[in-house]
């Protein structure tokens, strides 16, 4: 059985996590942020070290490592009864992040909608990330050069994922609006899906 899935898509700092957390608090929605799965690793584990090495440079973790870890996480959350694949819609945030990852998840996900959170102003994104660096103690948000690398990585490696799934599934959301307006736009489409 494939997981019924909606994807939150967009550049680092566009608000995917904020929206994902809200959606995940609604019954029958389960939010999974790939970055959180990585951040929950212990720092001295082998994968934890791989994560630190790549994320601290603004790069993506290799696809095989990412998908294996993500599968383990989703399966253990199913076992402990947090995620119910037969009833819940999976809200994915930060995965798939390359076309190769999307390919690897082809037989696992039934993607029913993609919410593409777009901002017109890159400086706005940078400001949000820098604010988050202090609030959430995130190393990869602290340094302007790393932020720029992440934005470039997004353009080069992640944006093509949109074409992979095709235009029909993609809903464009204006992410410069207030969080509640963004949520309302997402919900309007979700109710139809
Ligand atoms: P943001 O969306 O703000 O960049 P995330 O928390 O989603 O933040 O990701 C933080 C870092 O974790 C990324 O820069 C990357 O190194 C790693 N990461 C998260 N998700 C993936 C993924 N699907 N594939 C590879 N690396 C990932």
Boltz pocket constraint, residues with backbone or C-beta under 6 A from the ligand:
constraints:
  - pocket:
      binder: B
      contacts: [[A, 10], [A, 11], [A, 12], [A, 13], [A, 34], [A, 35], [A, 36], [A, 38], [A, 51], [A, 54], [A, 55], [A, 56], [A, 58], [A, 59], [A, 60], [A, 61], [A, 62], [A, 66], [A, 93], [A, 94], [A, 95], [A, 96], [A, 97], [A, 98], [A, 101], [A, 140], [A, 150]]
      max_distance: 6.0
